[in-house]
């Protein structure tokens, strides 16, 4: 995506990973509600850059993580 076509991530509703421990560890946040993309960022740097994943790529990633989580 070019900078002009990026969705407005600043206005997105971010949520922290359910695996975050609240002690400042390695955490990610994702935002929902942006058509066609899922932004992902470092929760320790909320004003830093975000990676933008297409819907199919994000869905495949989530499915893979679910298939390999400890159980």
Secondary structure, 3 states (H helix, E strand, C coil): CCHHHCCCHHHCEEEECCCCCCCCCCCEEEEECCCCEEEEEEHHHCCCCEEEEEHHHHHHHHHHHHHCCCC
